[in-house]
Each structure stands twice: as C-alpha cells, then as structure tokens.
Amino acid sequence: MTNDRPLLARLNWYWLFQLAGWNFLPLLMLAMSPGADHTPRLYAIAAWGVVAGLLISDVWHRLLKRQIRNGVRISWKMMAVAILILGALHAGVQTIGYLVIKPMGEVHGLAWVPGVLMFWWGVYLVWNIFYMAVLSLRRANRLEQEALRLEISAKDAELRALQAQVNPHFFFNSMNSVRALIYEDQDSAAQMIDQLASVMRYALQSGQHDTVPLAAEIEAVQAYLAIEKIRFEERMRVSVEIALGLEQVRIPPMALQTLVENAVKYGVEASPTGSEIRIRAQRMDDGKIHIEIANLGAILPFANSTKVGLVNTRKRLALALGSSASLDLTENSGWVRATMTLPEAA
Amino acid sequence: MRALLIDDERLARAELRRLLAAHPEVEIVGEAVNAADGIQQITALKPDLVFLDVQMPGGSGFDMLAALEEAPEVIFTTAFDQYALQAFEVNALDYLQKPIQAARMAAALQRCSLRHSRALAYATAGVPAVAPTAAKKLFIKDGERCWFVGLQDVRLFESDGNYTRVYFDDHKPLMLRSLNQLEERLDPQRFFRASRRHIVNLDYVDHVTPNDAGGLDLLLRDDLEVEVSRRRAAQFKSLASW
C-alpha cells in the first residue's frame, strides 16, 4: 500500500527535517565566524553537537509519540520543563565534547555556563515549536479529511435511505387482493402478480442510479396504478398525459412514484368516494418542465408522513438535479397538486 | 357468532368471506365499506363480532369504535400497521395480518369466542332473563392510546366535564361520554349511581360507612373512596343486601 503513495508522501519527512535542522545549526555558526580557524577539532565538535542533537531530540520524539498515542494531552507546562531538561542535557553533552575534543583549547572557569545553557534552551525551544507546528498541521489535515469522508458517506447513506421506499402497507394489501383474486379471476390474478413484480423490481433497483428517464418511471407508476385500480376498483380513476418529447427527461428514481403513492393514499384510500389521479408532464414556455400529480382532497394540516415524503423528495431532487429543481404542494378548488419543476437542461 | 365485515376493499372482504366459510359457527350478517357505514351497520345489526380494517376511508377503525355506545368483539385486520396497534394495551386485542392465514384466523376466532362466552356469563350471571346478547365491553380511546375493557373490570366511572374517567386495572383514561349517557346503558343491578359525579361497580365495594352528611362513604378495593349522597343512600341500602 505504501508503494501506491506519491513520492512526497513516501519520504520520511521527520528524518529529513531532523538532519537538515541539526546540520544547519553548526553550518550557520561556522558561516558566522569566518575569521576563526576552521580546524579539524572545530569540525569534530560540530559533528559531536549534530549527533548529540539528533540522539537527544529523537529520544524526546519517541517519548512524545508514545504519550500522544496513549492519549496524554501535551501541556505547556510539560513542554517548558522538557525544554529546560533537554537544553541542559545537551549543554552537558556539549561540555563533555569541549572537554574531550578541546576545539578552543582548555576550558577555564564557569563564566561560559549561563550563555551555553541559554543557547541550548533556545535551540530546543525552536525544535519543539517546529515539532508541534508540524504535528498540529497534520492533525488539522486529518480532521478535515475525516470530516469530508463523513460528509460523503452521510450523503450516500441518505440517498440510499431515501430511495429504499418500498411501501409495506401497499405490498401486503396487494398480496391480500391477489389472494382473493386467485379464486375469482385467475387471469387477472396472474397479471396483478406481474405488475407487482415490476413495481417491486423497479423500487429495489432504483438505488442504483441517481436519475432515470421519465419514461421508465412512468412505466413503473402505471404498473403501480394498475394494482391500486384492482384494489380500489371504481373508487380510483387514472389519467396520464405526458407531452411528446419528454420521455427522456431525467428525474430521480421513485420521485414520481412517491408522489403518486401519496396522491393515492390521501385521495383514494382515505376517502369513501375516492378520487381521480391525474398525472401530467409538460414543457412550459420558459423551457422548464412541470410534472404534476393531482388528487381530489385537501392538504391535511397534521399529515406528518406527507411532510416527510415531500421533504425526502425535495432533497432527492436537489441532490440529483441541483437547486433549480423544485417541488411544490398546492391546494385549489378541491384538488391537491404536487408539482415537480425540473430545469430546462434536464 | 354473528359477524360483520368492515373493509373498504371489495377483494379484502371477499377474502374474509372465503376464509370464514371454513367456520360455520360464524354467520356473516353484513358488510360495511367505511367508518360511517360501519357505525350504522353495527347499531342496526348488533353483531357479536366485527372484522375491522384498521385503515379506513373517513376515519380510522379506532375512531369508529370509540364512537360506539358499546363495543362488540373485534378482530382487527391490517396490512402493516404496527404503529397503530402499538397504541393498544395488551388486553384482549386480536389482529390478523393480511394476507390472512387460515390457521391464524382459526386461532383468533377461538380466542374471541372464549372471551365472548366469558363476558356473556358475566353479563347474565344471576339475571337469566337478560338476553344473551348483552355481553358488554367498552372501547376507550384517550389520545393515542386505546383499551378494550370488559365492564366486569371497571371499578368506577367518574364524571369530568363532558368526559368520564374510567377506572380499571391500573388505568384511568378519559372517554368522551357523559355519566348520564353511560348510566342508561349500564346494568343498574351492578352499577350504582352514587352521586352526580360517580357510578360505582358494586362488585368492588369493600367497606360502607355512614358519613356526617347523612350519606355513605364507600371504600372500593384498591383504596378508591366514593361518597354516596344522602338522597341516594336509601336507594343504595335497598339495592345492596348489606
């Protein structure tokens, strides 16, 4: 898996920065003292410092890593103490180096101690600031990626949930009707089973596509209405008018079906006298496409399920076709109309 | 048992008829296609048993039952209404899921006839003259929750405005019925109008003590206390063989 990652990601940035940083320090010092004698001893003490720095800071890096992995929060106080210890430790090691290598001859007195200590504390302060900066940058990146991934999977799950809407009430009622029909009219029963199969298959497969041609959806809706017609008999009338040339208009799958189911539920199922279900699709003068589903009745103020259905369908329209697609529910002279408006290009 | 079928779909009713053909003890006396029709037919035909679709045009089966003076035995039929059925307390609720299986139908009928004969026995106990159709049961719908209550389980009816609070088991739901309406339908041998506010089931009276106002205090089982007004105290004494 590591081999698939780009070169930049495969490089060990920690060691690159470590080597660069610790070598930069003596080079800078050498460069800043052009007048001094660049003796081998001076190079040796510089190398001593580089190796000591790499070792000390790497031990600290490992300690920090373990702390972070164990979920310990790194506090400012802890950092300050660590910097003091690290700086002092390195100053000590460096002093040993001076005592052994003697790059500037014998070491005299103690007057140099505060300066050296201050210097190494400064070095480790800078090291730790860099280290923490890189760490928090990386963490921020990771969090952002995580958030993005979550958002994508949530959208995915949402879409899937919105599409998986095989209505169990419809399914079992149809089964019941078909059972009765078997004893009454076998041919009709067989036909009803075919239609039920088409509706179920369409509903179950709808999750595979973001949009489908209107003609495909209408076909499923027709099968659905044929079943409901057997259940409700003369209580349900159906009229479907699709303007020519709109067969290939793309809509989210099950969007029309959901609206038609609603129309049947409130117009036919809930009413003793039933209703006509009108489905009409036409291109308006402004080029937008209107798909209208109408039933006799009134918008019920407390019909929660309608609201959920509408909100879901609206969301799916927006997810699949963008914000210019819309869905409106209106009531006018005894008819409830759900109107889907699709953008011209669709 | 005389049964009425209520379902808005003709095929669903046909299916019920076909299933019931295997049960000659059940006589189908009629069919209704919506809630209003159902109320009418139940009032006119007084069936012992009603097969009732939960989801119906023009009001749910529950609303229809709540509008009845007294509830017949009911077997609910439903395609997929788990949520609606959750409204029920467990007591005496029978439902069949469509498509209905013959074995389930047989079991439901058996339970139903058992309940029916028990209720009949209660209603006619010591009153052999009463017609055997007087098996009485109330259907109560309070908000989202529903109960079937046999009258033998009701301890007390308490007036609360236009409503009546019904005490039974651990419940005391409100039903939309005045105490006077209820009194007309209740067996006066068993349910005693203690005051303007209360009708008490005499089977549940534990202690009777005279009070200062010249009436009586009744202590019911489960510690409910009911006062009998002075005017009705004499009636109480003559009724009860205390």
Interface residues (C-beta under 8 A of the other chain):
Chain A: P168 H169 F170 F171 F172 N173 M175 N176 S177 R179 A180 L181 Y183 E184 I230 R231 F232 E233 R235 E269 A270 S271 P272
Chain B: D8 E9 R10 L11 A12 A14 E15 R18 V33 N34 A36 D37 Q55 P57 G58 A79 F80 D81 Q97 K98 P99 I100
